[in-house]
Amino acid sequence: MSSDSSTTLCAARPLSPCIQVCNIDPASSLCQGCGRTLDEIACWGSMTEAEKTPVWERLEQTGYVDALRREER
């Protein structure tokens, strides 16, 4: 059953954390909308799920992406 719950978690994630609020904060170098760096944004389409996972985890931990927002997409 634990593999089903991890599959459900991944399935709940949208294709991208982008919320169409694209503004890079010069102090942090993070997008104020999605929380990714410019490099992460630029490479996102070619990243594997394994490469995206730590980015998703950081975004979830820092509050850019939460379970409710994932379910709405």
PDB file of N, H, CA, C and O in Angstrom:
ATOM      1  N   MET A   1       0.798  -1.194   0.000  1.00  0.00           N
ATOM      2  CA  MET A   1       0.000   0.000   0.000  1.00  0.00           C
ATOM      3  C   MET A   1       0.844   1.263   0.000  1.00  0.00           C
ATOM      4  O   MET A   1       0.404   2.281  -0.535  1.00  0.00           O
ATOM      5  N   SER A   2       2.012   1.239   0.565  1.00  0.00           N
ATOM      6  H   SER A   2       2.369   0.413   1.000  1.00  0.00           H
ATOM      7  CA  SER A   2       2.830   2.432   0.611  1.00  0.00           C
ATOM      8  C   SER A   2       3.234   2.881  -0.784  1.00  0.00           C
ATOM      9  O   SER A   2       3.381   4.081  -1.017  1.00  0.00           O
ATOM     10  N   SER A   3       3.419   1.954  -1.721  1.00  0.00           N
ATOM     11  H   SER A   3       3.300   0.979  -1.532  1.00  0.00           H
ATOM     12  CA  SER A   3       3.752   2.361  -3.082  1.00  0.00           C
ATOM     13  C   SER A   3       2.568   3.064  -3.732  1.00  0.00           C
ATOM     14  O   SER A   3       2.763   3.966  -4.548  1.00  0.00           O
ATOM     15  N   ASP A   4       1.324   2.663  -3.382  1.00  0.00           N
ATOM     16  H   ASP A   4       1.166   1.931  -2.720  1.00  0.00           H
ATOM     17  CA  ASP A   4       0.155   3.345  -3.908  1.00  0.00           C
ATOM     18  C   ASP A   4       0.081   4.782  -3.423  1.00  0.00           C
ATOM     19  O   ASP A   4      -0.259   5.677  -4.196  1.00  0.00           O
ATOM     20  N   SER A   5       0.397   5.018  -2.142  1.00  0.00           N
ATOM     21  H   SER A   5       0.673   4.290  -1.514  1.00  0.00           H
ATOM     22  CA  SER A   5       0.313   6.371  -1.617  1.00  0.00           C
ATOM     23  C   SER A   5       1.380   7.260  -2.220  1.00  0.00           C
ATOM     24  O   SER A   5       1.114   8.438  -2.455  1.00  0.00           O
ATOM     25  N   SER A   6       2.588   6.747  -2.486  1.00  0.00           N
ATOM     26  H   SER A   6       2.804   5.789  -2.295  1.00  0.00           H
ATOM     27  CA  SER A   6       3.610   7.573  -3.120  1.00  0.00           C
ATOM     28  C   SER A   6       3.255   7.831  -4.576  1.00  0.00           C
ATOM     29  O   SER A   6       3.556   8.902  -5.103  1.00  0.00           O
ATOM     30  N   THR A   7       2.627   6.875  -5.229  1.00  0.00           N
ATOM     31  H   THR A   7       2.383   6.005  -4.801  1.00  0.00           H
ATOM     32  CA  THR A   7       2.173   7.083  -6.593  1.00  0.00           C
ATOM     33  C   THR A   7       1.084   8.141  -6.618  1.00  0.00           C
ATOM     34  O   THR A   7       1.055   8.975  -7.522  1.00  0.00           O
ATOM     35  N   THR A   8       0.191   8.119  -5.641  1.00  0.00           N
ATOM     36  H   THR A   8       0.215   7.442  -4.906  1.00  0.00           H
ATOM     37  CA  THR A   8      -0.866   9.108  -5.553  1.00  0.00           C
ATOM     38  C   THR A   8      -0.281  10.496  -5.360  1.00  0.00           C
ATOM     39  O   THR A   8      -0.753  11.454  -5.973  1.00  0.00           O
ATOM     40  N   LEU A   9       0.735  10.622  -4.523  1.00  0.00           N
ATOM     41  H   LEU A   9       1.118   9.844  -4.025  1.00  0.00           H
ATOM     42  CA  LEU A   9       1.367  11.906  -4.279  1.00  0.00           C
ATOM     43  C   LEU A   9       1.947  12.455  -5.573  1.00  0.00           C
ATOM     44  O   LEU A   9       1.733  13.624  -5.893  1.00  0.00           O
ATOM     45  N   CYS A  10       2.674  11.639  -6.321  1.00  0.00           N
ATOM     46  H   CYS A  10       2.848  10.689  -6.061  1.00  0.00           H
ATOM     47  CA  CYS A  10       3.259  12.090  -7.573  1.00  0.00           C
ATOM     48  C   CYS A  10       2.173  12.431  -8.580  1.00  0.00           C
ATOM     49  O   CYS A  10       2.298  13.404  -9.324  1.00  0.00           O
ATOM     50  N   ALA A  11       1.121  11.648  -8.609  1.00  0.00           N
ATOM     51  H   ALA A  11       1.019  10.857  -8.004  1.00  0.00           H
ATOM     52  CA  ALA A  11       0.039  11.895  -9.557  1.00  0.00           C
ATOM     53  C   ALA A  11      -0.669  13.204  -9.233  1.00  0.00           C
ATOM     54  O   ALA A  11      -1.233  13.829 -10.132  1.00  0.00           O
ATOM     55  N   ALA A  12      -0.655  13.640  -7.963  1.00  0.00           N
ATOM     56  H   ALA A  12      -0.197  13.132  -7.233  1.00  0.00           H
ATOM     57  CA  ALA A  12      -1.326  14.869  -7.569  1.00  0.00           C
ATOM     58  C   ALA A  12      -0.544  16.102  -7.996  1.00  0.00           C
ATOM     59  O   ALA A  12      -1.102  17.199  -8.030  1.00  0.00           O
ATOM     60  N   ARG A  13       0.719  15.948  -8.317  1.00  0.00           N
ATOM     61  H   ARG A  13       1.172  15.057  -8.289  1.00  0.00           H
ATOM     62  CA  ARG A  13       1.532  17.090  -8.719  1.00  0.00           C
ATOM     63  C   ARG A  13       1.210  17.489 -10.156  1.00  0.00           C
ATOM     64  O   ARG A  13       1.052  16.635 -11.029  1.00  0.00           O
ATOM     65  N   PRO A  14       1.115  18.802 -10.392  1.00  0.00           N
ATOM     66  CA  PRO A  14       0.912  19.250 -11.776  1.00  0.00           C
ATOM     67  C   PRO A  14       2.188  19.045 -12.585  1.00  0.00           C
ATOM     68  O   PRO A  14       3.222  18.677 -12.027  1.00  0.00           O
ATOM     69  N   LEU A  15       2.128  19.275 -13.862  1.00  0.00           N
ATOM     70  H   LEU A  15       1.289  19.574 -14.316  1.00  0.00           H
ATOM     71  CA  LEU A  15       3.315  19.139 -14.705  1.00  0.00           C
ATOM     72  C   LEU A  15       4.392  20.141 -14.319  1.00  0.00           C
ATOM     73  O   LEU A  15       5.584  19.863 -14.459  1.00  0.00           O
ATOM     74  N   SER A  16       3.980  21.296 -13.837  1.00  0.00           N
ATOM     75  H   SER A  16       3.012  21.521 -13.722  1.00  0.00           H
ATOM     76  CA  SER A  16       4.913  22.356 -13.480  1.00  0.00           C
ATOM     77  C   SER A  16       4.377  23.116 -12.269  1.00  0.00           C
ATOM     78  O   SER A  16       3.163  23.221 -12.096  1.00  0.00           O
ATOM     79  N   PRO A  17       5.260  23.641 -11.438  1.00  0.00           N
ATOM     80  CA  PRO A  17       4.803  24.462 -10.315  1.00  0.00           C
ATOM     81  C   PRO A  17       4.454  25.895 -10.736  1.00  0.00           C
ATOM     82  O   PRO A  17       4.030  26.689  -9.895  1.00  0.00           O
ATOM     83  N   CYS A  18       4.620  26.237 -11.999  1.00  0.00           N
ATOM     84  H   CYS A  18       4.965  25.592 -12.682  1.00  0.00           H
ATOM     85  CA  CYS A  18       4.363  27.592 -12.486  1.00  0.00           C
ATOM     86  C   CYS A  18       2.907  27.981 -12.236  1.00  0.00           C
ATOM     87  O   CYS A  18       1.986  27.218 -12.527  1.00  0.00           O
ATOM     88  N   ILE A  19       2.719  29.184 -11.692  1.00  0.00           N
ATOM     89  H   ILE A  19       3.468  29.804 -11.456  1.00  0.00           H
ATOM     90  CA  ILE A  19       1.369  29.711 -11.471  1.00  0.00           C
ATOM     91  C   ILE A  19       1.138  30.988 -12.285  1.00  0.00           C
ATOM     92  O   ILE A  19       0.221  31.757 -11.996  1.00  0.00           O
ATOM     93  N   GLN A  20       1.980  31.210 -13.308  1.00  0.00           N
ATOM     94  H   GLN A  20       2.725  30.586 -13.543  1.00  0.00           H
ATOM     95  CA  GLN A  20       1.849  32.351 -14.209  1.00  0.00           C
ATOM     96  C   GLN A  20       2.068  33.687 -13.502  1.00  0.00           C
ATOM     97  O   GLN A  20       1.534  34.710 -13.929  1.00  0.00           O
ATOM     98  N   VAL A  21       2.853  33.682 -12.420  1.00  0.00           N
ATOM     99  H   VAL A  21       3.287  32.851 -12.073  1.00  0.00           H
ATOM    100  CA  VAL A  21       3.270  34.902 -11.740  1.00  0.00           C
ATOM    101  C   VAL A  21       4.790  34.893 -11.811  1.00  0.00           C
ATOM    102  O   VAL A  21       5.464  34.453 -10.879  1.00  0.00           O
ATOM    103  N   CYS A  22       5.316  35.379 -12.915  1.00  0.00           N
ATOM    104  H   CYS A  22       4.769  35.736 -13.672  1.00  0.00           H
ATOM    105  CA  CYS A  22       6.739  35.241 -13.208  1.00  0.00           C
ATOM    106  C   CYS A  22       7.477  36.536 -12.874  1.00  0.00           C
ATOM    107  O   CYS A  22       7.422  37.511 -13.624  1.00  0.00           O
ATOM    108  N   ASN A  23       8.162  36.523 -11.743  1.00  0.00           N
ATOM    109  H   ASN A  23       8.206  35.731 -11.135  1.00  0.00           H
ATOM    110  CA  ASN A  23       8.908  37.691 -11.290  1.00  0.00           C
ATOM    111  C   ASN A  23      10.063  37.196 -10.439  1.00  0.00           C
ATOM    112  O   ASN A  23       9.844  36.647  -9.359  1.00  0.00           O
ATOM    113  N   ILE A  24      11.279  37.381 -10.905  1.00  0.00           N
ATOM    114  H   ILE A  24      11.457  37.827 -11.782  1.00  0.00           H
ATOM    115  CA  ILE A  24      12.448  36.903 -10.180  1.00  0.00           C
ATOM    116  C   ILE A  24      12.849  37.935  -9.130  1.00  0.00           C
ATOM    117  O   ILE A  24      13.086  39.101  -9.447  1.00  0.00           O
ATOM    118  N   ASP A  25      12.921  37.491  -7.883  1.00  0.00           N
ATOM    119  H   ASP A  25      12.729  36.544  -7.626  1.00  0.00           H
ATOM    120  CA  ASP A  25      13.359  38.333  -6.774  1.00  0.00           C
ATOM    121  C   ASP A  25      14.874  38.465  -6.842  1.00  0.00           C
ATOM    122  O   ASP A  25      15.575  37.459  -6.736  1.00  0.00           O
ATOM    123  N   PRO A  26      15.402  39.681  -7.017  1.00  0.00           N
ATOM    124  CA  PRO A  26      16.855  39.833  -7.151  1.00  0.00           C
ATOM    125  C   PRO A  26      17.628  39.397  -5.906  1.00  0.00           C
ATOM    126  O   PRO A  26      18.772  38.955  -6.013  1.00  0.00           O
ATOM    127  N   ALA A  27      17.022  39.515  -4.741  1.00  0.00           N
ATOM    128  H   ALA A  27      16.093  39.874  -4.654  1.00  0.00           H
ATOM    129  CA  ALA A  27      17.713  39.153  -3.500  1.00  0.00           C
ATOM    130  C   ALA A  27      17.885  37.641  -3.367  1.00  0.00           C
ATOM    131  O   ALA A  27      18.939  37.168  -2.944  1.00  0.00           O
ATOM    132  N   SER A  28      16.853  36.891  -3.727  1.00  0.00           N
ATOM    133  H   SER A  28      15.997  37.276  -4.071  1.00  0.00           H
ATOM    134  CA  SER A  28      16.902  35.434  -3.542  1.00  0.00           C
ATOM    135  C   SER A  28      17.171  34.678  -4.835  1.00  0.00           C
ATOM    136  O   SER A  28      17.521  33.498  -4.795  1.00  0.00           O
ATOM    137  N   SER A  29      17.015  35.334  -5.982  1.00  0.00           N
ATOM    138  H   SER A  29      16.731  36.293  -6.014  1.00  0.00           H
ATOM    139  CA  SER A  29      17.123  34.713  -7.308  1.00  0.00           C
ATOM    140  C   SER A  29      16.067  33.643  -7.533  1.00  0.00           C
ATOM    141  O   SER A  29      16.263  32.735  -8.341  1.00  0.00           O
ATOM    142  N   LEU A  30      14.947  33.744  -6.824  1.00  0.00           N
ATOM    143  H   LEU A  30      14.788  34.482  -6.168  1.00  0.00           H
ATOM    144  CA  LEU A  30      13.834  32.811  -6.976  1.00  0.00           C
ATOM    145  C   LEU A  30      12.649  33.517  -7.602  1.00  0.00           C
ATOM    146  O   LEU A  30      12.429  34.708  -7.380  1.00  0.00           O
ATOM    147  N   CYS A  31      11.890  32.773  -8.383  1.00  0.00           N
ATOM    148  H   CYS A  31      12.068  31.805  -8.563  1.00  0.00           H
ATOM    149  CA  CYS A  31      10.645  33.294  -8.923  1.00  0.00           C
ATOM    150  C   CYS A  31       9.676  33.482  -7.757  1.00  0.00           C
ATOM    151  O   CYS A  31       9.492  32.577  -6.942  1.00  0.00           O
ATOM    152  N   GLN A  32       9.063  34.651  -7.684  1.00  0.00           N
ATOM    153  H   GLN A  32       9.212  35.386  -8.346  1.00  0.00           H
ATOM    154  CA  GLN A  32       8.134  34.920  -6.590  1.00  0.00           C
ATOM    155  C   GLN A  32       6.830  34.148  -6.743  1.00  0.00           C
ATOM    156  O   GLN A  32       6.091  33.992  -5.771  1.00  0.00           O
ATOM    157  N   GLY A  33       6.537  33.666  -7.935  1.00  0.00           N
ATOM    158  H   GLY A  33       7.138  33.793  -8.725  1.00  0.00           H
ATOM    159  CA  GLY A  33       5.324  32.889  -8.153  1.00  0.00           C
ATOM    160  C   GLY A  33       5.482  31.424  -7.798  1.00  0.00           C
ATOM    161  O   GLY A  33       4.668  30.866  -7.063  1.00  0.00           O
ATOM    162  N   CYS A  34       6.547  30.789  -8.328  1.00  0.00           N
ATOM    163  H   CYS A  34       7.208  31.243  -8.925  1.00  0.00           H
ATOM    164  CA  CYS A  34       6.677  29.340  -8.149  1.00  0.00           C
ATOM    165  C   CYS A  34       7.838  28.925  -7.239  1.00  0.00           C
ATOM    166  O   CYS A  34       7.887  27.779  -6.791  1.00  0.00           O
ATOM    167  N   GLY A  35       8.761  29.828  -6.964  1.00  0.00           N
ATOM    168  H   GLY A  35       8.721  30.759  -7.328  1.00  0.00           H
ATOM    169  CA  GLY A  35       9.854  29.504  -6.058  1.00  0.00           C
ATOM    170  C   GLY A  35      11.059  28.846  -6.690  1.00  0.00           C
ATOM    171  O   GLY A  35      12.003  28.478  -5.991  1.00  0.00           O
ATOM    172  N   ARG A  36      11.043  28.690  -8.019  1.00  0.00           N
ATOM    173  H   ARG A  36      10.277  28.989  -8.587  1.00  0.00           H
ATOM    174  CA  ARG A  36      12.180  28.051  -8.688  1.00  0.00           C
ATOM    175  C   ARG A  36      13.224  29.084  -9.094  1.00  0.00           C
ATOM    176  O   ARG A  36      12.926  30.270  -9.234  1.00  0.00           O
ATOM    177  N   THR A  37      14.451  28.610  -9.279  1.00  0.00           N
ATOM    178  H   THR A  37      14.693  27.647  -9.165  1.00  0.00           H
ATOM    179  CA  THR A  37      15.517  29.450  -9.811  1.00  0.00           C
ATOM    180  C   THR A  37      15.357  29.546 -11.318  1.00  0.00           C
ATOM    181  O   THR A  37      14.608  28.776 -11.918  1.00  0.00           O
ATOM    182  N   LEU A  38      16.059  30.491 -11.932  1.00  0.00           N
ATOM    183  H   LEU A  38      16.668  31.117 -11.444  1.00  0.00           H
ATOM    184  CA  LEU A  38      16.024  30.599 -13.393  1.00  0.00           C
ATOM    185  C   LEU A  38      16.523  29.320 -14.051  1.00  0.00           C
ATOM    186  O   LEU A  38      15.960  28.880 -15.053  1.00  0.00           O
ATOM    187  N   ASP A  39      17.577  28.717 -13.494  1.00  0.00           N
ATOM    188  H   ASP A  39      18.034  29.075 -12.680  1.00  0.00           H
ATOM    189  CA  ASP A  39      18.087  27.452 -14.050  1.00  0.00           C
ATOM    190  C   ASP A  39      17.037  26.354 -13.973  1.00  0.00           C
ATOM    191  O   ASP A  39      16.863  25.598 -14.929  1.00  0.00           O
ATOM    192  N   GLU A  40      16.330  26.255 -12.840  1.00  0.00           N
ATOM    193  H   GLU A  40      16.471  26.869 -12.064  1.00  0.00           H
ATOM    194  CA  GLU A  40      15.285  25.236 -12.699  1.00  0.00           C
ATOM    195  C   GLU A  40      14.160  25.476 -13.694  1.00  0.00           C
ATOM    196  O   GLU A  40      13.641  24.533 -14.291  1.00  0.00           O
ATOM    197  N   ILE A  41      13.784  26.729 -13.871  1.00  0.00           N
ATOM    198  H   ILE A  41      14.205  27.495 -13.385  1.00  0.00           H
ATOM    199  CA  ILE A  41      12.725  27.065 -14.830  1.00  0.00           C
ATOM    200  C   ILE A  41      13.164  26.696 -16.245  1.00  0.00           C
ATOM    201  O   ILE A  41      12.412  26.075 -16.996  1.00  0.00           O
ATOM    202  N   ALA A  42      14.383  27.082 -16.599  1.00  0.00           N
ATOM    203  H   ALA A  42      14.994  27.587 -15.989  1.00  0.00           H
ATOM    204  CA  ALA A  42      14.886  26.837 -17.952  1.00  0.00           C
ATOM    205  C   ALA A  42      15.022  25.352 -18.263  1.00  0.00           C
ATOM    206  O   ALA A  42      14.777  24.933 -19.394  1.00  0.00           O
ATOM    207  N   CYS A  43      15.405  24.562 -17.286  1.00  0.00           N
ATOM    208  H   CYS A  43      15.604  24.903 -16.367  1.00  0.00           H
ATOM    209  CA  CYS A  43      15.662  23.132 -17.506  1.00  0.00           C
ATOM    210  C   CYS A  43      14.453  22.242 -17.228  1.00  0.00           C
ATOM    211  O   CYS A  43      14.497  21.046 -17.517  1.00  0.00           O
ATOM    212  N   TRP A  44      13.384  22.794 -16.678  1.00  0.00           N
ATOM    213  H   TRP A  44      13.348  23.765 -16.443  1.00  0.00           H
ATOM    214  CA  TRP A  44      12.264  21.988 -16.177  1.00  0.00           C
ATOM    215  C   TRP A  44      11.746  20.987 -17.210  1.00  0.00           C
ATOM    216  O   TRP A  44      11.506  19.827 -16.878  1.00  0.00           O
ATOM    217  N   GLY A  45      11.576  21.417 -18.435  1.00  0.00           N
ATOM    218  H   GLY A  45      11.771  22.360 -18.705  1.00  0.00           H
ATOM    219  CA  GLY A  45      11.010  20.544 -19.472  1.00  0.00           C
ATOM    220  C   GLY A  45      11.874  19.350 -19.814  1.00  0.00           C
ATOM    221  O   GLY A  45      11.363  18.338 -20.293  1.00  0.00           O
ATOM    222  N   SER A  46      13.167  19.445 -19.582  1.00  0.00           N
ATOM    223  H   SER A  46      13.582  20.268 -19.193  1.00  0.00           H
ATOM    224  CA  SER A  46      14.062  18.330 -19.896  1.00  0.00           C
ATOM    225  C   SER A  46      14.514  17.566 -18.651  1.00  0.00           C
ATOM    226  O   SER A  46      15.270  16.601 -18.763  1.00  0.00           O
ATOM    227  N   MET A  47      14.067  17.980 -17.483  1.00  0.00           N
ATOM    228  H   MET A  47      13.453  18.764 -17.392  1.00  0.00           H
ATOM    229  CA  MET A  47      14.448  17.285 -16.243  1.00  0.00           C
ATOM    230  C   MET A  47      13.659  15.987 -16.095  1.00  0.00           C
ATOM    231  O   MET A  47      12.494  15.907 -16.484  1.00  0.00           O
ATOM    232  N   THR A  48      14.307  14.980 -15.531  1.00  0.00           N
ATOM    233  H   THR A  48      15.253  15.046 -15.215  1.00  0.00           H
ATOM    234  CA  THR A  48      13.612  13.726 -15.224  1.00  0.00           C
ATOM    235  C   THR A  48      12.799  13.922 -13.947  1.00  0.00           C
ATOM    236  O   THR A  48      12.999  14.889 -13.213  1.00  0.00           O
ATOM    237  N   GLU A  49      11.886  12.997 -13.693  1.00  0.00           N
ATOM    238  H   GLU A  49      11.723  12.211 -14.290  1.00  0.00           H
ATOM    239  CA  GLU A  49      11.114  13.061 -12.446  1.00  0.00           C
ATOM    240  C   GLU A  49      12.040  12.996 -11.236  1.00  0.00           C
ATOM    241  O   GLU A  49      11.790  13.649 -10.223  1.00  0.00           O
ATOM    242  N   ALA A  50      13.113  12.205 -11.344  1.00  0.00           N
ATOM    243  H   ALA A  50      13.316  11.675 -12.167  1.00  0.00           H
ATOM    244  CA  ALA A  50      14.075  12.097 -10.239  1.00  0.00           C
ATOM    245  C   ALA A  50      14.775  13.436  -9.996  1.00  0.00           C
ATOM    246  O   ALA A  50      15.085  13.770  -8.853  1.00  0.00           O
ATOM    247  N   GLU A  51      15.023  14.195 -11.046  1.00  0.00           N
ATOM    248  H   GLU A  51      14.771  13.923 -11.975  1.00  0.00           H
ATOM    249  CA  GLU A  51      15.648  15.519 -10.902  1.00  0.00           C
ATOM    250  C   GLU A  51      14.651  16.546 -10.365  1.00  0.00           C
ATOM    251  O   GLU A  51      15.032  17.463  -9.637  1.00  0.00           O
ATOM    252  N   LYS A  52      13.383  16.392 -10.724  1.00  0.00           N
ATOM    253  H   LYS A  52      13.074  15.647 -11.315  1.00  0.00           H
ATOM    254  CA  LYS A  52      12.350  17.320 -10.266  1.00  0.00           C
ATOM    255  C   LYS A  52      11.976  17.100  -8.806  1.00  0.00           C
ATOM    256  O   LYS A  52      11.575  18.042  -8.122  1.00  0.00           O
ATOM    257  N   THR A  53      12.102  15.877  -8.325  1.00  0.00           N
ATOM    258  H   THR A  53      12.428  15.112  -8.880  1.00  0.00           H
ATOM    259  CA  THR A  53      11.643  15.547  -6.974  1.00  0.00           C
ATOM    260  C   THR A  53      12.239  16.447  -5.892  1.00  0.00           C
ATOM    261  O   THR A  53      11.477  16.966  -5.076  1.00  0.00           O
ATOM    262  N   PRO A  54      13.565  16.665  -5.835  1.00  0.00           N
ATOM    263  CA  PRO A  54      14.073  17.542  -4.778  1.00  0.00           C
ATOM    264  C   PRO A  54      13.604  18.995  -4.924  1.00  0.00           C
ATOM    265  O   PRO A  54      13.490  19.713  -3.931  1.00  0.00           O
ATOM    266  N   VAL A  55      13.334  19.422  -6.153  1.00  0.00           N
ATOM    267  H   VAL A  55      13.426  18.838  -6.959  1.00  0.00           H
ATOM    268  CA  VAL A  55      12.809  20.771  -6.366  1.00  0.00           C
ATOM    269  C   VAL A  55      11.391  20.839  -5.806  1.00  0.00           C
ATOM    270  O   VAL A  55      11.056  21.771  -5.075  1.00  0.00           O
ATOM    271  N   TRP A  56      10.554  19.853  -6.148  1.00  0.00           N
ATOM    272  H   TRP A  56      10.827  19.095  -6.742  1.00  0.00           H
ATOM    273  CA  TRP A  56       9.191  19.795  -5.611  1.00  0.00           C
ATOM    274  C   TRP A  56       9.221  19.784  -4.088  1.00  0.00           C
ATOM    275  O   TRP A  56       8.448  20.494  -3.444  1.00  0.00           O
ATOM    276  N   GLU A  57      10.113  18.976  -3.509  1.00  0.00           N
ATOM    277  H   GLU A  57      10.740  18.399  -4.032  1.00  0.00           H
ATOM    278  CA  GLU A  57      10.183  18.872  -2.048  1.00  0.00           C
ATOM    279  C   GLU A  57      10.559  20.213  -1.423  1.00  0.00           C
ATOM    280  O   GLU A  57       9.993  20.598  -0.400  1.00  0.00           O
ATOM    281  N   ARG A  58      11.511  20.929  -2.029  1.00  0.00           N
ATOM    282  H   ARG A  58      11.972  20.617  -2.860  1.00  0.00           H
ATOM    283  CA  ARG A  58      11.896  22.251  -1.515  1.00  0.00           C
ATOM    284  C   ARG A  58      10.728  23.231  -1.636  1.00  0.00           C
ATOM    285  O   ARG A  58      10.468  24.007  -0.716  1.00  0.00           O
ATOM    286  N   LEU A  59      10.032  23.196  -2.759  1.00  0.00           N
ATOM    287  H   LEU A  59      10.242  22.566  -3.506  1.00  0.00           H
ATOM    288  CA  LEU A  59       8.898  24.094  -2.952  1.00  0.00           C
ATOM    289  C   LEU A  59       7.791  23.803  -1.942  1.00  0.00           C
ATOM    290  O   LEU A  59       7.153  24.723  -1.431  1.00  0.00           O
ATOM    291  N   GLU A  60       7.568  22.528  -1.658  1.00  0.00           N
ATOM    292  H   GLU A  60       8.086  21.781  -2.073  1.00  0.00           H
ATOM    293  CA  GLU A  60       6.564  22.147  -0.675  1.00  0.00           C
ATOM    294  C   GLU A  60       6.992  22.584   0.729  1.00  0.00           C
ATOM    295  O   GLU A  60       6.175  23.094   1.496  1.00  0.00           O
ATOM    296  N   GLN A  61       8.265  22.387   1.063  1.00  0.00           N
ATOM    297  H   GLN A  61       8.929  21.973   0.440  1.00  0.00           H
ATOM    298  CA  GLN A  61       8.770  22.752   2.389  1.00  0.00           C
ATOM    299  C   GLN A  61       8.750  24.263   2.610  1.00  0.00           C
ATOM    300  O   GLN A  61       8.535  24.717   3.734  1.00  0.00           O
ATOM    301  N   THR A  62       8.968  25.034   1.571  1.00  0.00           N
ATOM    302  H   THR A  62       9.143  24.666   0.658  1.00  0.00           H
ATOM    303  CA  THR A  62       9.017  26.487   1.710  1.00  0.00           C
ATOM    304  C   THR A  62       7.657  27.149   1.484  1.00  0.00           C
ATOM    305  O   THR A  62       7.537  28.369   1.599  1.00  0.00           O
ATOM    306  N   GLY A  63       6.639  26.359   1.166  1.00  0.00           N
ATOM    307  H   GLY A  63       6.736  25.368   1.073  1.00  0.00           H
ATOM    308  CA  GLY A  63       5.283  26.881   1.060  1.00  0.00           C
ATOM    309  C   GLY A  63       4.881  27.393  -0.313  1.00  0.00           C
ATOM    310  O   GLY A  63       3.792  27.945  -0.467  1.00  0.00           O
ATOM    311  N   TYR A  64       5.729  27.225  -1.302  1.00  0.00           N
ATOM    312  H   TYR A  64       6.614  26.777  -1.177  1.00  0.00           H
ATOM    313  CA  TYR A  64       5.338  27.648  -2.653  1.00  0.00           C
ATOM    314  C   TYR A  64       4.282  26.725  -3.234  1.00  0.00           C
ATOM    315  O   TYR A  64       3.410  27.169  -3.981  1.00  0.00           O
ATOM    316  N   VAL A  65       4.352  25.465  -2.902  1.00  0.00           N
ATOM    317  H   VAL A  65       5.060  25.104  -2.295  1.00  0.00           H
ATOM    318  CA  VAL A  65       3.394  24.476  -3.384  1.00  0.00           C
ATOM    319  C   VAL A  65       2.886  23.721  -2.168  1.00  0.00           C
ATOM    320  O   VAL A  65       3.676  23.248  -1.352  1.00  0.00           O
ATOM    321  N   ASP A  66       1.572  23.606  -2.045  1.00  0.00           N
ATOM    322  H   ASP A  66       0.930  23.990  -2.708  1.00  0.00           H
ATOM    323  CA  ASP A  66       1.018  22.809  -0.967  1.00  0.00           C
ATOM    324  C   ASP A  66       0.004  21.824  -1.532  1.00  0.00           C
ATOM    325  O   ASP A  66      -0.349  21.897  -2.709  1.00  0.00           O
ATOM    326  N   ALA A  67      -0.454  20.922  -0.712  1.00  0.00           N
ATOM    327  H   ALA A  67      -0.168  20.863   0.245  1.00  0.00           H
ATOM    328  CA  ALA A  67      -1.358  19.865  -1.173  1.00  0.00           C
ATOM    329  C   ALA A  67      -2.637  20.449  -1.764  1.00  0.00           C
ATOM    330  O   ALA A  67      -3.134  19.930  -2.763  1.00  0.00           O
ATOM    331  N   LEU A  68      -3.176  21.499  -1.185  1.00  0.00           N
ATOM    332  H   LEU A  68      -2.772  21.921  -0.373  1.00  0.00           H
ATOM    333  CA  LEU A  68      -4.420  22.078  -1.687  1.00  0.00           C
ATOM    334  C   LEU A  68      -4.229  22.636  -3.086  1.00  0.00           C
ATOM    335  O   LEU A  68      -5.064  22.393  -3.957  1.00  0.00           O
ATOM    336  N   ARG A  69      -3.148  23.383  -3.328  1.00  0.00           N
ATOM    337  H   ARG A  69      -2.470  23.580  -2.620  1.00  0.00           H
ATOM    338  CA  ARG A  69      -2.886  23.927  -4.660  1.00  0.00           C
ATOM    339  C   ARG A  69      -2.696  22.819  -5.669  1.00  0.00           C
ATOM    340  O   ARG A  69      -3.137  22.948  -6.812  1.00  0.00           O
ATOM    341  N   ARG A  70      -2.040  21.712  -5.273  1.00  0.00           N
ATOM    342  H   ARG A  70      -1.682  21.608  -4.345  1.00  0.00           H
ATOM    343  CA  ARG A  70      -1.837  20.586  -6.204  1.00  0.00           C
ATOM    344  C   ARG A  70      -3.169  19.981  -6.595  1.00  0.00           C
ATOM    345  O   ARG A  70      -3.369  19.622  -7.755  1.00  0.00           O
ATOM    346  N   GLU A  71      -4.093  19.861  -5.633  1.00  0.00           N
ATOM    347  H   GLU A  71      -3.931  20.153  -4.691  1.00  0.00           H
ATOM    348  CA  GLU A  71      -5.392  19.243  -5.924  1.00  0.00           C
ATOM    349  C   GLU A  71      -6.230  20.122  -6.820  1.00  0.00           C
ATOM    350  O   GLU A  71      -7.039  19.607  -7.591  1.00  0.00           O
ATOM    351  N   GLU A  72      -6.064  21.452  -6.748  1.00  0.00           N
ATOM    352  H   GLU A  72      -5.407  21.871  -6.121  1.00  0.00           H
ATOM    353  CA  GLU A  72      -6.877  22.363  -7.555  1.00  0.00           C
ATOM    354  C   GLU A  72      -6.498  22.313  -9.019  1.00  0.00           C
ATOM    355  O   GLU A  72      -7.326  22.634  -9.870  1.00  0.00           O
ATOM    356  N   ARG A  73      -5.259  21.915  -9.349  1.00  0.00           N
ATOM    357  H   ARG A  73      -4.586  21.654  -8.657  1.00  0.00           H
ATOM    358  CA  ARG A  73      -4.787  21.941 -10.739  1.00  0.00           C
ATOM    359  C   ARG A  73      -5.259  20.786 -11.518  1.00  0.00           C
ATOM    360  O   ARG A  73      -4.944  20.669 -12.702  1.00  0.00           O
TER     361      ARG A  73
END
